[in-house]
Every structure is written in C-alpha cells, then in structure tokens.
Amino acid sequence: QGGGSGFWFDHRAEAVRRKVTCLGISSMWEVGAGTGAMANRLRGTLTDVTTVEPLPAGARVSAALGMTSLCGTLQDLRLPDESLESVGVFDVLEHMEYPESLVEEIHRVLRPAGLVIATVPAFRALWGNEDDAAGHYRRYTRSTLAAAFEAKGFASLGTEYLYASLVPPAGVLRALPYRLGRRSSREAVLLSIHNQLTTRPTIDRIARALLRAEEAIAKIVPLPFGLTVLGVFRKR
C-alpha cells in the first residue's frame, strides 16, 4: 500500500475517494505524497494521479508502485499557470512553518475553478509528543483550515472531522501525558507511531467497526470533533 496499511490509511482514503467521486475529479497531483499511501489507494478512482515528494526515498517508493513520481516541491517544478485540475495535500500543511506559500502556489497552478482537497491534524488541545516528533507547527479546526485557503483565493466547499471515535483514547494516552510534562525521545515516539499504524488484526477490526459506525452517523449529522480535518476548496 505504499506508505502504510491498516484502518487509519484506509478510512482517510475512503473519505477522500468520496469527495473525488462526488466532484467528478479525474486527475490529481498529490503534493507531499510521502511513499504514496494515499495516491496508491486513489488510483482506482482517478484516471491519472501524479505524486510530488521532496524526499527521494518516498519518491522512489511511489515510482516503484507504478505511479508518475516527481522528486521535489511543487514550487521547484515551476509548472505553468492554470495547468492542473486538482491538487491533494494530505497531512502536509502542519509540517510547514509558513504554509501560505504552498497554498499560493496551489492557487497559481490550478485551472479556473480547480479543486484542492486537504487533510490536517485537528485541535491544538490534542497536541502530544507525536506532534513534536513529526515536526508539526500547528493543528487545525474546521474554521482555521477554511480560513487558510479562503485567505489565498479559494472558496470553501465544505470541511469535516474524521476519526471522532479515536479522540477519547488520543486525549488520554497522548495529549494528557504531554500536558502533565511527560516527554519521550524522538526515536521512542516514532517507534510508538509505527506500532500504532501497524495494528494487530483484532484491534484493526475493532477500529474499522467503530469508524464505519462513525461514518454512518456523519451522514446524518456532522461530527463535532475528530483527529483530522478534511476540507475541499475551489479556486475563485
């Protein structure tokens, strides 16, 4: 699956796939694609997907999966104005001290009325050792993610929270210890993240069941919180 397997990657990709299908997107450039976990899952829905990743190791994995894989940043590529149908940025903006520059570049390269789909981690209150280890600068809410794009010439087509059912354990096991001053080495935290994302089959099945129930609820009423914010924005 490129960058990982398990319920976390599958649930996020399914949420993005629904947006892609609903909006009729056929071509997407994923910026900051890592090892292609999302792009690989979207290939059956999109006619064309291109990954852009600044780290050579990640770009090589995407290429090995058979995708068009470009090593660099979107700014490095110097694409023509108004050349792309859509852009995906999945868990990327939080890693940038000044994400405005990337949002501006996305706006430049998108066609008129072009679309961007973004995911970011949610709620500063859920900050933990994992955020420090991953090099995050911020966590978002639905409103702050929308504001970040609206300030750079986009109209919001909607934002939503994902993984609401995982907020309580994240708060107890991650955010609370951090607030109490418990710090772990970066190596220990990265190992913990790896273990969380490679869950045992029983845990994976339970998590998938919870997320299916959450998805059903979200069709009736918007989730009030979550671990991730997903947003869709159209170039004005």
C-alpha positions in Angstrom: 0.0 0.0 0.0 3.0 2.3 -0.4 3.2 4.3 2.8 1.3 2.0 5.2 -1.6 -0.4 5.7 -4.4 -0.6 8.2 -7.6 1.2 9.2 -6.1 4.7 9.5 -4.9 4.9 5.9 -8.0 3.1 4.5 -10.5 5.3 6.3 -8.8 8.6 5.3 -8.5 7.4 1.7 -12.2 6.4 1.6 -13.2 9.8 2.8 -11.1 11.5 0.1 -12.4 9.0 -2.5 -16.0 10.0 -1.8 -15.1 13.7 -2.4 -13.2 12.8 -5.6 -16.2 10.8 -6.9 -18.8 13.4 -5.8 -16.9 16.3 -7.5 -16.1 14.3 -10.7 -12.3 14.7 -10.3 -10.4 12.7 -12.9 -6.8 13.9 -12.4 -5.0 14.8 -9.2 -1.5 15.9 -8.3 -0.7 14.9 -4.7 1.8 17.2 -3.1 3.9 15.9 -0.2 2.9 12.4 -1.1 5.4 10.6 1.1 5.6 7.0 -0.1 2.3 7.1 -2.0 -0.1 5.6 0.6 -3.0 7.9 -0.4 -2.2 8.1 -4.2 -2.0 4.4 -4.5 -5.4 4.0 -2.9 -6.9 6.6 -5.2 -5.7 5.1 -8.4 -8.8 3.1 -9.0 -10.9 6.2 -8.7 -8.8 8.7 -10.6 -7.9 8.4 -14.3 -4.5 10.0 -13.6 -2.5 10.6 -10.4 0.9 12.2 -10.0 2.9 12.3 -6.8 5.2 15.1 -5.8 7.5 14.4 -2.9 10.7 16.3 -1.8 12.3 13.3 -0.1 14.0 10.9 -2.6 13.2 7.7 -0.6 9.5 8.5 -0.7 9.5 9.4 -4.3 11.2 6.2 -5.2 8.6 4.1 -3.4 5.8 5.9 -5.3 7.7 5.2 -8.6 8.1 1.6 -7.7 4.3 1.3 -7.3 4.0 2.4 -11.0 2.9 6.0 -10.4 4.3 9.1 -12.1 6.5 10.3 -9.2 8.3 13.6 -9.2 11.0 14.4 -6.5 10.9 18.0 -5.3 8.5 20.6 -4.1 5.6 22.0 -6.1 7.4 25.3 -6.2 10.5 23.5 -7.6 8.6 22.2 -10.6 7.6 25.7 -11.8 4.5 24.4 -13.5 2.6 26.7 -16.0 -0.2 28.8 -14.6 -3.6 27.2 -14.5 -2.3 23.8 -15.6 -3.8 21.3 -13.1 -7.4 20.1 -12.5 -6.9 19.3 -8.8 -4.3 19.1 -6.0 -4.3 16.9 -2.9 -2.3 17.9 0.2 -2.8 15.2 2.8 -1.2 15.8 6.3 1.3 18.3 4.8 0.4 21.8 5.8 1.0 21.2 9.5 4.7 20.4 8.7 5.3 23.9 7.2 6.2 26.9 9.2 4.7 29.1 6.5 2.1 27.0 4.7 0.8 30.2 2.9 3.5 29.9 0.3 2.3 26.4 -0.7 -1.4 27.4 -0.7 -0.5 30.4 -3.0 1.4 28.1 -5.4 -1.5 25.6 -5.5 -3.8 28.5 -6.4 -1.5 29.6 -9.2 -1.2 26.2 -10.9 -4.9 25.2 -10.6 -7.2 25.9 -13.5 -10.1 28.3 -13.0 -12.5 26.6 -10.6 -9.8 24.0 -9.9 -10.1 21.9 -6.7 -7.9 21.2 -3.7 -8.6 18.5 -1.1 -6.6 18.8 2.1 -6.3 16.9 5.4 -4.6 18.1 8.6 -4.5 17.1 12.2 -7.2 18.6 14.4 -7.3 20.6 17.7 -4.3 22.1 19.5 -5.7 20.5 22.7 -4.7 17.1 21.2 -1.0 18.1 20.9 1.3 15.4 22.1 4.8 14.0 21.7 3.8 12.7 18.3 3.4 16.3 17.0 6.9 17.3 18.3 8.5 14.2 16.8 6.8 14.7 13.4 7.9 18.3 13.2 4.4 19.8 13.3 3.9 23.6 13.7 0.1 23.5 14.3 -3.1 21.6 14.5 -6.3 22.9 12.9 -10.0 23.2 13.3 -12.6 23.3 10.5 -12.7 27.1 10.7 -8.9 27.7 10.7 -8.3 25.3 7.8 -11.0 27.0 5.8 -9.6 30.4 6.7 -6.1 29.4 5.5 -7.4 28.7 2.0 -10.0 31.4 1.8 -7.3 34.0 2.6 -5.4 32.9 -0.6 -8.3 33.0 -3.1 -10.2 29.8 -2.5 -13.9 29.2 -1.7 -14.7 26.5 0.8 -16.9 23.7 -0.4 -17.0 22.1 3.0 -14.9 20.9 5.9 -15.5 17.9 8.2 -13.8 16.0 11.0 -12.7 12.4 10.8 -11.8 9.8 13.5 -14.1 11.2 16.2 -14.3 7.9 17.9 -10.5 7.9 18.4 -10.4 11.3 20.2 -11.0 9.9 23.7 -8.1 7.4 23.6 -5.9 10.0 21.9 -6.7 12.5 24.6 -6.0 10.1 27.4 -3.0 8.3 26.0 -1.3 11.2 24.1 -2.5 14.7 25.0 -2.9 14.2 28.7 0.6 12.8 29.4 2.1 15.6 27.3 0.2 18.2 29.3 1.5 16.6 32.5 5.0 17.1 31.3 5.8 13.6 30.1 8.3 13.8 27.2 9.7 10.9 25.2 12.7 10.7 22.9 12.0 11.2 19.2 13.1 7.7 18.5 10.7 6.2 21.1 7.8 8.3 19.8 8.5 7.3 16.1 8.5 3.7 17.2 5.2 4.2 19.0 3.7 5.8 15.9 4.9 2.9 13.8 3.3 0.4 16.2 0.1 2.3 16.2 -0.1 2.3 12.4 0.7 -1.4 12.2 -2.1 -2.6 14.5 -2.9 -6.2 15.4 -5.7 -7.8 13.3 -8.1 -7.8 16.3 -7.5 -4.1 17.0 -7.7 -3.3 13.3 -11.1 -5.0 13.0 -12.5 -3.1 16.1 -11.2 0.2 14.8 -12.8 -0.4 11.4 -16.1 -1.2 13.0 -16.0 2.0 15.1 -15.2 4.1 12.0 -18.0 2.5 10.0 -20.4 3.5 12.7 -18.9 7.0 12.8 -19.3 7.3 9.0 -22.9 6.3 9.2 -23.5 9.0 11.9 -21.7 11.6 9.9 -24.2 11.1 7.0 -26.9 12.3 9.4 -25.2 14.9 11.5 -21.7 16.5 11.2 -19.1 15.1 13.6 -18.4 17.8 16.2 -14.7 16.9 16.6 -12.1 14.4 15.3 -8.4 13.8 15.0 -8.3 15.0 11.4 -9.9 17.8 9.4 -10.8 17.2 5.8 -11.5 20.2 3.6 -12.4 20.8 -0.1 -11.8 24.2 -1.7 -12.4 25.7 -5.1 -10.2 28.3 -6.8 -12.1 31.6 -7.1 
